[in-house]
Amino acid sequence: MSELDSDATGFLGRPATPRTIEDARIEAVIVRTLETKPPKATHWSSRSMARASGLSVSTVKRIWRTFGLQPHRLETYKLSNDPDFVAKLRDVVGLYVVPPKRAIVLCVDEKPQILAPDRSQPSFRMRPSQVERRSHDYKRHGTTSLFAALDIATGRVVGKCYGHHGPRNSPSF
């Protein structure tokens, strides 16, 4: 029994039918999935990988499922560079957990109008049983300002969008 058989008994070690795909071809699909991207695409699809590797679509899907590869999935992350981040986080969460009497909490945020794929930090490549990860922030290419407020007592949200972000928009909200 090869090393790949012991690692992936659900696909490679099926007792009913002898395996016809060599370890080297399976390894090549895994390496290609983890270390390359197809031309003119953001990630491998089972069809594009099948074409590139000379295997069937169902075989590529079984290999990916066996080794926990999901090239179509993506998770985001954000690392703060602010040294006072933890203290600020506690202050903001404290407003929601134990709000002061007669207080109003407003949240101001920007909502991007278009996709902006230029990420501010490098991506972490996909690994077995772990999807690709990249930061959720990006270089902005056109934004609209969203002003919103949540009334915690009633759960009512009030919001308004502006094409321009500036101090004159805040009071009218």
Salt bridges, closest charged atoms under 4 A:
ASP5 OD1 - ARG19 NH2 3.13
ASP23 OD1 - ARG19 NH2 2.82
ASP82 OD2 - LYS88 NZ 2.53
GLU110 OE1 - ARG140 NH1 2.81
ASP118 OD2 - HIS141 NE2 3.06
GLU132 OE1 - LYS37 NZ 3.65
GLU132 OE2 - ARG134 NH2 3.58
ASP137 OD2 - LYS78 NZ 2.76
